[in-house]
Amino acid sequence: MSAEINDAPLWKPSKGLREQSNLKKYIDWLFVKKGLYFRSYHDLWEWSVTDLEDFWESLWHYFNIKSHDLYLEVIQRPKSGMLGTKWFTRSKLSYAEHIFRNKTKDRPAMLFQSEQKGLSEISWDTLENQVAALSTWLRQHGVKPGDRVAGVLPNIPQAVVAFLATNAVGAVWSSCSPDFGKAAVVDRFLQIEPKVLFVVDGYQYNGKEYNSAEFIQSLSASFPTLKDIVLIDHIHTESLAGQFTAWDDIMHLPNNGLEFDVVAFNHPIWILYSSGTTAKPKAITHSVGGCLLEHMKALILHQNVKPGDRYFWYSTTGWMMWNYALGSLLCGATLVMYDGSPGYPSSQTLWTLAEEAKITHFGSGAAYYLASMKAGVSIASERLKHLETIGSTGAPLTPEAFEWIYKQVKKDVWLISLSGGTDICSAFVGGCPMEPVYAGEIQCRMLGAKVEAFDEAGNAVTNELGEMVITQPMPSMPLYFWGDEHNERYMDSYYGVYPDVWRHGDWIKITQRKSVIIYGRSDATLNRDGVRIGTAEIYSAVESLPEIKDSLAVYLEKETGGGIISLFVVLGNGQGLTEELKTDIKQALRSQYSPRHVPDIIQQVTDIPYTISGKKMEAPVKKILMGMDPSKVANPDTMRNPESLKQFV
């Protein structure tokens, strides 16, 4: 994953893409309107993180943000630090109103497919009528600006309608996927005291139908603040009929058309949650204006999303990429949604969707591409002719996966690796239509994101492994954590290491060419003789071996000093871990990286523990192996496969 190895780019933007990109049009606009001239993307980035006020104000005007009141100040900073920064004070706006600016009869608002249902279209008229009906009902049932509305929903069009209606009345949205356990849902929603809850009677995943009747009835008694539960008839379960307000009944109620309650820029839009692998999940609260401006910047300028494009990101409603993908509607794109397992009935399912739905921008977690690569997926060159970009996030994408995409999926696609997260509901580092793509590298630090790599002394370093930090505020940084009255958890989460500097918790390298390499979470970093090693490097080498399905590495310190690297591997087809395979693993790590990467212990396990959002649980496994109480280390309701922890215990 070293920048020095990857001399030849896998992809270069064509002259046509560079000249016609949204980013180039923005640069030209800055020259005409502001007299600003930038020789390169990196010059533009430098300006964007130095002259914060002019940069964010330029986006406000370039994107023609509609405010119902003039803003007083672009930035109102606290006396010290970043926490408490206010943006575009006194402005009044609506995220949903900006989405419906793109209403048209020329193309659908959304496309939807699931395991049970073929591809269907939802028109802008239909979307508007449904949002109008639901927002009218919410107002009639006493939902006001600032109230919380929650959903335990699959990735279905009704989830989008529920969010847009919630936003239209100025309320605050929050959602979980129905595969979350009851404790996980209660841990999240009890904190925010929802007034209305949207649920489905069941869902389907990997060919199996799950009835949620018992789950919903137990949830209904868990939230004392609930005034109503709205039931979506998703798998046609008769047992719940008549017990709750029916979605279909609301859709047929008379309404006065779609109206928007506008709110302050710094009013909350939604509440997202940290993975909650240890303590109760942090209820990360974002602002309406911050997400509006950030999503338009990230999707229009960094992913080149244009009116008429078709935007897809495989996600559940419990992952921030669901909220991020909604932002494609701000750009005039059609949002493509899929509900179900990406591997059912075959590993070709999502690639077939990309072909049939004529998807322009296709996104998923890194684990999906690695699974496709392992499954030997190969796409015929003519199948994805509409596809312009492939996006990846959730974990570092290995150089081998980069190369696989260009060899087996599409040779001229623009691969955009993103990294950011729930904390800003966007990315700090990502794509650039003016820069080449190198294997294992993220193209750039995104505009307005002052990302640096800090060494242990807190100095910014280049071409060295360092702690990822952000040294200037951004509008989509959280307003606060809901219920964290004195911001103690907030300060501890981001500002506990470097005073007034946001520490994100990733090991990164900013290369000489200003691309970015992410090496994994810094709290799970391996340390060999004082040299820090990112777990992503281990996985890249080990999982390239055909026998290895998955792996996890942890570093265990010794009381006498130093420590050992333990590597756990999952093998395919009932194979056993032989001495020969151990030798192959060590040789792969030694030859591809260094002797320091070679683990002291290699053990076979049946499964690697993952969070529901698809992150390997390195830190909890490390704590279990150090003897900590497993119940205090990981919450099984936040895990995709809680049984996997038992072997480590």
N, C-alpha and C positions, 0 to 999 in steps of 0.2 A: 504494500500500500504506500510505499515511499514515493514521494513526488519525483525524485531523481530518476526512478526507473521508467516512468511513463513518458518517454520522449515524444512518441508519435500520438497525436490526438486520434480518438476514435471517430470524431465527428467535428466538422467545421461548419459554421453557418454559411449558407450561400449568400451571394451578394444581394439577391432578391429578398431574402429573409431579413438581412441586416437593414436594408434600405426601407423595406415596407413594414418593419416591426413597429409595434406600439411604442417601444422604448425609443427608437430613432425619431418617431414623430414627437415624442415628449421633449427630446433633446433639441429638435428643431424649434419647437414652440418656446423653449427657454431662451433660445438665441433671439427669436423675433420679439418676444414679449419682455424679456429681461436683459437682453444684451449679453447673455452668458454663453460662453463657448467652451466646450469640453472636447479634448482630443481623444479621450478614451472613456470606456465605462468606469475605470478606476478613478479617473479625475472627477467624474460625476459623483461617484460614491463618496469621495473625500469631501466634496462640497456638501453633500447631503447630510453628513454626520458632523460637519463643522458649523455650518450655518443652518441650524435646525429650524429656526423660525421661517426663514425664506423657503427652505425646502418643503416643509409640510404645508405652508401657505400656498406654494406653487401647485401642489397636488390638489388642494381644495379648489383652486380656480380651473386647473386643467381638467379635472373630472366633473366640473360644474356641479359641485355639491349644493344641494338645495337646502337652505336654512330658512326657517320662518322668522328668524330674528338675526340681526347683524351680530357677528362676534366682536368682542371687545379686544381680547388679546389672543394671539396664536398659542403662546405658552405662558403659563403662570407658574413659576418654579418656587418650591419651598426654600427656606433659608439655607438648608443643606440637604444633600442627597437627592435621590430621584423620587422616592415615595411621596405622594401628595402632589405631584405635578398635575396641573389642570391644563386642558387643551381647548382652544376655541371657546373661551368663556362667553356665556350668554346665548350662544347659538342654540337653536331648537330644530330638531330633525327627526327623521324616521328611517330606519334601515329598510323596512318593507316598502315604504313609498318609493325609495330609490330602485328597488327591484321592479315595481310595477311601472316605472318610467319606460321599461323595455317591452311593455305589452304590445303584441303585434299579431296580425292574422297570417303573417308570412311563414311562421314556423311554430312548432309546439313549445310550450313552456318546459315540459318534462317528458321523458320517455321512461317507462318502467317495465322491468321484467323480474320474475321470481322463479323459484323452482317449480311452482305450480302453474304459473301464468306466462304466456308468451308476451312478446314485446307489444306494448300499447302506448298510445300518445295521450297526453293531457294538454289541452289547448290553454292559451292564456285566458280566454273567456271563462272556461271551466274553473281554472285556478282562482280567478278573481271572484267568481260567484261563490265558490266554496269558502274562501277566506272572508268574504263579506258576510256570509251566513253565520260562520262560526264566531267572528268578531262581534257581530250583533248579539249573538247568544251570550258571549262572555260578558259584555257590558250589562245585559239584562240580568245576569246572575251576579252582579256586584264586583266584577273584576276591574280593578282600577290600576292606573300607572303605579308601578312599584310592587304590585302583588306578584306572587310567584305561581306559575303554572308549570306542571311537570308532566312528563310522558314516559311510560314504560312501553316502548314501541319498536317494532322492527324498522328496517330501512324502506318504508313504504311512502307513497305520495301523501297519505293522510298526516304523516309526521311533519312534512313540510308545510302543509296547510295549517296544522296546529301551531307550529312556530310562527308563521306569518301572521296568523290571527292574534296570537299572544302579543307579538311585536306591534301590531296595528293598534292595540288598545294601550300600549305603553307598559305592559306587564313584562315580567322577567321569565324567560324560558329555561327549563332544565330537563335533560332526558337521560334515560338509561336504556340499554338493550334488554329485551325480555329474557335473555339467557343469563342475566345477573341473578344471583341468589337473593332470597328475600332480605337477608341481613345486609347485603351490599346495597340494595335499593333503599332500605330504611336508614342505613348509616349516612347515605347521601341526602335523601329528601327530608328526613326529620330535621336536619340542620336548617333548612330553608323555609319550612312551614308553608307548603303549597296550599292554595285555595281550591284548585281544580286539578284533577289527575286524569290523563288520557291513557287507556289501556287497550290491549287486544285480547280476544278470547283464546288465542293460541298462536303458534307460529310453526313454520316448517324449516328444518335445517338438515342437510345431508340426507334427504330423502325420508326423514322421519318427522311425523307430526307431533307437536307438543301441546297438550291442552293446558291452558292457564287458569281454568276456572277456580281451582282451589287456591292458587297463588294470589289471584285478584281478590278473592274474598278475605284472605288473611291480610292483604295489604290495606284493604278498605278500613280496617280497624286500627291501622298503625299510625295514621296521621290525623290528630285531633282537629287540625285547622281546615280539613277538607270540607268544602261546601257541596261538591259534586264530583262524581266519577263518570267519565264519558267512555262508553264501550264501543270499540270498533269491531264489527263482526268480520273477522279475518279468516277463520277456518270453520265458521258456521256451527258453533257449539250451542245447542239448545238450552243447556243447563243454566246459562246466565241470562237468558231472555227475560226482560222485564225488571231485572234487579237494579239496573243502572240506566242512566240516560243514554239512549241509542244515538250513535253518530249519524246514522241515516235520517233519523227524525229531525235532527238539527239542520241537516242539509236541505230539508224541505220547508223550513220555516221562512216566512216572509222577512225581507230585510230591506234597508234603505240604500243599498249600495255600499261600496267599500270606502270607509273613512279612516283617517290616520290620526291618532293622538301623538302629537310631536312632543319630544322630551329633550332635556339638556344633552349636550354632547357627552357629558360624563355620567349620564344615567345608565344603570345596568341594563344590558341586553340579554345575557344568559349567564348561567352558572355552570362551569365545567368542574371536573374533579380530578385530583391527583389519583394515582393508582391505588393508594390506600393499602399498600402491602404490609405496612406496620401499623401506624396510628390511624385514627379515623380520617377518611379522605378529606383533603383540603377543598373547601368549596370556593373555587377560584372564580371571582366575579369580574366580568369584562364590561366595557362601556360600549354603548350604541355607536357613538361617533368614532371611537378608536378602531372597532372592528370594521366599520364601514370604510374608513379611509385606508386601513391596512389591507383589507381584502381586495380593494380596487387596485392598490399599488402592487400587491403580490401577484394577482392573477392577470391584470392587464399588462403591466410592465415586465414582470419576470417570467410569466408563462405565456405571454402573447395571446391571451384569450380575446377573441373578437366576436362581434355580433354574428349570429348564425353558426358559430362553432358548437360542437357537442362535447360536453365536459362530463367525464365520469371519474369517480374515485371510489374504489371498493372500500366500504366502511360499514360500521354499525352506528346507531344513534348514540352509543356510549363512548365514541372516540371523537376527538376534536376535528378530525378530518371530515366528519359529516357536516359540522358547522361551516368549515372552511369551503367545502364543495358548494354549499348554498350560495357562497359569494359569486359563483359563476353566473348566477342569475342577474347579479349587478352589472355584468359585462355584456348582457344581451345574448348570452349563450343559452342553449338548451341543456338542462341538467338531466343526465342519464343515471338512473338508479337501478340497483340490483339487490334483491333480498334472497339470501340463502348462502349455501356453502360455495366457495370458489372452486372446490374440487369435485362438485357433484353435478351431473353424473360422471364427469371426467375432468381432467386437468385442462381441457380445451374450452370449458364453458365460458369463461370471461373473454377469451380471445375470439370465440364465435360471436359473443355479444358485441365486441368491438367492431367486427366485420358487419354484422347485420344492422346495428344501430348507427353505422357510419360515424363512429366516435372519432373526434379530432384530438382530444386530450384524454389519455387513459392513465389512471393512477391507482396505486395499491401500496400496501406495506412491502418492505423489502423481503419479508418471509415468503410472500407469494411468488416473487420472481425466482427465489432460490428453490422453492418447491417445483415450479415449472421447469427449471433447469434440471433438477434431479429426476423429474419425470420424463425427461427427454423430449419436451415440447419443441416442435419446430414448425414455424408458420410459413406457408407458401408465400412467395414475394408479392403476388397479386392480391392477397386477401385483405390487407390492411391499407389500401391505397388512400383512404381519408386520414389516416393517423399521422399527426404531426409531432406530438410529444408523448413520451412515457414518463410518468412521475413516480418517484419512490421515496418513502419516508418510513419512520417507525424504528429503524435500526440502520446502521451503516450498510450500504450495498457494496458487496465485495467486488474487487476488480474483475474476478471471473464472471460475476453476474453481469457487469457492464458489458464485457466482451460477448457473453452469450446473447444478450439482447441484440447487439449489432450483427451477430452471425446468424442467429436463429429466428429472430422476430422481425426486424426491419433494419436494413443497413443504413438508411438515410434518415432515421428518426432522431429527434432531438431528445436525449435522455436527461431529465431534470431530477437530480437528487436533492431533496429538501431536508432541512433539519431545523426544528424549532420546538413546537409542542403546545400542550394544553396551556402553558403559562402565558402565551401571547396569542393563542388560537391562530397561529400562522407560522412563518419560518424566519429565522435570523439569516440563514444562508441558503442559497438556492440557485435558480437558473438565470441565464443571461443570453439573449438572442444574438449578442455580439461576440461571445467568447467561445472557444472550442471546448469540447468535452474530452477529458482524460480519464482513463480507467481508475475507478476508486476515488475520484475527486469530485467535490462539489464546485460548481463553476465560480461562484462569487459570494461575497458578503452582500446582503441585500440592501437596497437604498434605505437610508435612515437608521440602519442597524449598526451601531459602532461596536462591532465584534472584534475582540482582541484575544490573543493567547498569552496568558500570564505565566511566568515562571514562579517558583516558590517564594521569591522575594517580592512578587507583585509587579514585576517589570514586563512590559509587552515585548514578545519575542517573535521573530520570523524564522520559518524553516526549522523550528524546534517544537517538540511536544509541550503543550502548555494547557492550563486550565482555561476553558472558554468563559469569557466574561463579556458583559455589555456595559459600556462606560457612559452612555448617554441615554436619556429617557426616550421611550417610544409611546405613541398614543394607545397602542393595544396592550401595553403592560397592564396587569390586573389593577382594578380600582382598589380591591381589598379581598380578603377571604371572608366569606359570609360568616358572621358570628365571632370573628377574631377582633374583639372590641378595641384592643390597644395595639393591633398589628404585630403582636409578638410572633405568631407563627409565620406571618409574611416576612418579617425582618429576618427571622432565623432561616427561612427557606432560601432567600436570595442574597441577603446582605450580611450573613453571619461570618463570612471568611474575610472579605475585603470591604472595609468601611465605604459606604456610598457607591459601591460597584456591584452590579448584578453578577453573581456567580451562577452559571447555568448547570454545572454538574457533568459536563462532557470534557474529555480530553480531545484537543484539536491541534492541528498544525496548519498555520497559514503559510503556504508555499511561497517561493520566490516569485512565482507568476501570479500570486494573489488568489489562487484557488484555495479550497479548504478541504482538509482530510479529517474525518472524525474517527476516533479510535475506540469509542465506547464510553460508558459512564465512568466518571472519575471516582465515584465512591466504590467502584468494583475494579479499580485499576490494579494490574499486577506490577509488582516491584521486584526487580532482580538486580541485586548489587547496586541499588540506588538508581537504576535506569527504569523509567516508567514504561510499561508495555500496555497498549490498548487491547482489550479482549477481542475486538473486531479482527485484528491481525491473526490471532490464534484461530478463530472460526474460519477465516478466509482460507487458510492453508489446510486445516484439518478437514473441513467439509468439502474440499475439492477432491478428496479421496472417494472413490465410488462406493466403498463399503460403509462410509459414515453417513448416517441420515441427519444427525444433529449433534451438537456438542455444547458444553458449558465449562468455563474455566474460572477458578477462584484462587486467590492468593491468601494463604493462612500464615500469619506472623507467628514466630516462635518467641517464647518468653526470654530465651537466651540471645535473641537478636536474629535478624534475617527472617527467612520464611520459605514456604514451599508452594509451588504451583501445582494444583490438582486439576486434572482434566477429566471430565466425564463425557462419555460418548454413547450415542445410540446407534446400534448397527441395524442394517436391513436384513430382511429375509431369514430371521432366526439364526444369524451368524453369532459365533462366539468371538471374544477378544483374544486373539492369539499373540504370542510373542513376536511373530513375524509382522503382524499388523501394528503392534506397538512400535516396532522398529521403523516401519513405513511412516507412521505419524511423526515420530521424532525427526526422521530424515526430511520430511516435507517442511517441518517448521525450521529446521536448521538451514536447509538450502534456500527456502524462500525468504526467511527473515534473519535469524541469528541463533547461535547456541543459547542465548538468554531466553528465547521463546520456548525452549524444550521443557515440558513439564516434568516434575519430579515423580508424580504419580499419575497413572492413566487407569481409569476404572470404567467398566461398562455399566450402564443403567438402562432401564426400559423406556424412560421418558425424561424430557427436560422441562422443568416448570416454567410456565409462561403466565403473564398477566392477561386479562381479557383483551387488552389492546395489542397483544402480540409481542411484548418485551420479555426477554429472558430475565429470570429473577436471580441475577448473580448475587446481589447483596444479601437477600434473605437466605439463600443457600449458604453463603459464607458464614452468616450469623448462626445458622443451625449447626454447621460443622464446628463452630467455636463453642458450642454447648449452650446457646441461648434457648429459651423456651419457645418452641415452634409457634405456639398460639400468640406470642407477642411479636413474632417476626413476620408472619404472613397471615392475611385474612383469606381463607379459602373462597369466600364469595367474590373476591376480586380476581380469581384465577381462572384460566381456561381449563386447567387440568390439575385440580388440587391433590388428587391421588398421587401425583408424581413426587410430592414432597416426602412421602413416607419412607422411600428408600434412603433419602439423605438423613432423615431422623434416625 
